[in-house]
Amino acid sequence: MSIKEISKKVVILGSGPAGLTAAIYASRAQLEPLVIDGPQPGGQLTITTDVENYPGFKDGIMGPVLMDEFREQALRFGTEIINVWIDRVDLSQRPFTLYGKESQDSEEVSTIIKAETLIISTGASAKWLGVPGEEPVPEGLGGNGVSACATCDGFFFRERPIVVVGGGDTAMEEALFLTKFASSVTVIHRRDDFRASKIMADRVKNHEKIKILWNTEVKAINGTKESGVDSVTIYNSETGKTSDFPTKGVFIAIGHKPNTDLFKGILDMDDVGYLITEGKTMKTNIEGVFACGDAQDAYYRQAVTAAGTGCMAAIDAERFLAEHSSEVEMSTATRW
């Protein structure tokens, strides 16, 4: 199999709100960026239904439609988008080298990409329970009553009973936030105490709208495509009993995992795997490599903030290229 070789000034790894915003800015700066789709083109919004908190859409917009708009805008300004699985990177020298395969299961490298700058926008994935009914629509109820983001979807559950699954600080924050909307919030936790910080746990335990089911696991999420969620099947480890608990919404809050395994041992990251950036910039510890979106943001995790950091990363890359323009011209001439 012949190997395709590509050389670009700006390569963007990931095509969610951060990656495609970076592409829009880079392409408008006439840098002709390359976006590599990765395993989930469009990011997490492609498995979301109504998006009502992204500015500019007064009546809301479907997640997949919003990401199609991002994509078309990037393409209109000259962005190139390809879909390959990046298996390995070499960031030891510029231009950086990315090795791509046709799919995750492929054994042979099909594409070698040379990048004068690299913007990492690989996002983060919510950790899920792995139970029936949790799958994204249309296979399951994900995005139709099942969510991993209270600030994204809490508004849709006004005056409805909901459950939050988890026992850490994330679950506590989600539960407290959701009390603004829901008629009641039930926290389901598989142990007999929270692992969250004491102050957060106490707030949840003492909130009049919150009920707690200890030593309980969710085994299935029940409902229909038409009506959404109507109950969860729960198992109590103390009593050994299984029952159905009525609810109209299920928020999974057992954490997120940034999609940054590719860069372990290469780029600085925290204990969870979020990439560390320098000050108010999107610069990583390697010159010419930038990170944005949920791959480096463990705190906000919103589409609008991801888009903002994508803009910042593109501007950082543009300025880096301007400062190193003679090096770019020389490396391009010698390599190609």
Residue, then its C-alpha position, 0 to 999 in steps of 0.5 A: m500500500s502506498i503511503k500518502e504524504i501531507s505537509k501543512k503549516v497548521v494541523i488540527l487534531g479533532s473536529g469538535p467546537a474547539g478544533l473547527t473554530a481553530a480551523i475557521y480562524a487559521s483558514r481565514a488567516q490563509l494558513e490552509p489548515l488540515v483538520i483530522d476528524g478522529p473517531q468522533p467527527g464533530g465531537q460530543l455535540t453530535i450525540t446531543t439533541d437540543v442545544e439552547n445555550y450556544p449564542g446566536f440560536k434564539d430557538g436552539i439548534m440540534g447538536p449535529v446540525l450545529m456541528d455541520e454548520f461549524r464544519e461548512q464554515a471551516l470548509r468555506f474558508g479553505t480548511e481541508i478535513i480528512n478522516v484518519w486514525i492517528d496511531r503515533v506522533d513524533l514531536s521531537q522536532r519540527p516539522f512534527t510527524l503524525y502517522g495515520k491509519e485508515s482505521q483503528d483496526s488497521e495495521e499499516v500506516s496509510t498517511i504521514i502528516k508533517a505539521e509546522t504547528l499542531i493544535i490538539s483538540t481531541g476532547a474528552s469522553a464522559k465515563w458511562l455506566g455501560v448499562p442498557g438504555e444508556e446508548p446514544v439515540p436512536e439505539g438508546l436514550g442518550g440525548n433523550g433523557v440521559s445526559a452527562c452534562a447538567t449545565c448543558d441539559g438541566f433546563f429541559f427538566r423543569e419541574r421533573p424528577i431526575v436522578v444523578v449517578g455518582g459520588g464524587d465532587t462532579a456528582m455533587e455539583e451536578a445534583l446541586f445545580l439541577t435543584k434549580f430546575a428539577s422537582s426533585v433530585t435523587v443521587i444514586h451511589r453504589r457505596d455507603d458514603f460519598r467520596a466527594s469533599k466534605i463540604m460538597a457532600d454536606r451540601v447535598k445531604n442537607h439539601e431539601k430537594i435531594k434524596i440519596l439512595w445508598n449502596t445502589e447501582v443503576k442496572a438499566i435505563n428504561g423508556t421509549k424514543e417517543s417519551g424519553v426516560d421513565s425509570v431506572t432499574i436499580y439494585n440495592s447491594e444491602t437488601g439484594k433487591t432489584s426494582d424500578f425507580p421512576t424518573k424523567g432524567v438520568f445524569i451520569a456524573i462519574g467523571h470524564k476522561p480526556n482523549t490524550d493517551l496519544f501524548k502520554g510521556i510527550l506533553d505535560m498533563d495532570d494526573v487525569g490526563y488533561l493537557i497543561t497549557e501555559g498561563k492564559t495561552m494555549k501553549t503546551n510544553i513543546e514549542g509549536v504545539f497547542a491544546c484547546g477544548d476539553a482536552q485541556d479544560a477540566y473545569y468548564r467543558q462547554a461548547v462555547t468555552a471550547a470554541g473560545t479556546g480553539c480561537m485562542a489556539a489558532i491565534d497562538a499558532e499564527r503568531f508562532l508561525a509569524e515569529h518562525s517564518s524563516e524556519v518554516e520556509m527552510s524546513t518546507a524547502t528542504r523536506w519537500 
